[in-house]
Amino acid sequence: MDNLNRIKVVLVEQKRTGKWLAEQLGKSHCTVSKWCSNAIQPDLKTMSQIAKLLNVKLTDLINNAI
């Protein structure tokens, strides 16, 4: 599967963890882990929430090489 999102990359750049993101969103760590590995993708509303939490543009979370 292609890497559609850059959530893991942005988390690393900001020295944040998937656990932190899961707590902020009220989601399970397992779900966030699947997002970070691109096994599944969050919906657009959730992507927008992630962008807000990480203080980045939504487009910064999407891999533009697709």
Residue pairs with C-beta under 8 A, 6 or more apart in sequence:
1 38
1 39
2 38
2 63
2 66
3 38
3 63
4 38
4 41
4 62
4 63
4 66
5 35
5 38
5 41
5 42
5 47
5 61
5 62
5 63
6 60
6 61
6 62
6 63
7 21
7 32
7 35
7 36
7 42
7 50
7 61
8 18
8 36
8 37
10 54
10 56
10 60
10 61
11 17
11 18
11 20
11 21
11 36
11 54
14 54
16 54
18 29
18 32
18 33
18 36
19 29
19 32
21 27
21 32
21 50
21 53
22 28
22 29
22 31
22 32
24 53
25 32
25 46
25 49
25 50
25 53
27 46
31 40
34 40
35 41
35 42
42 50
47 58
47 61
47 62
48 58
50 61
51 57
51 58
51 60
51 61
54 61
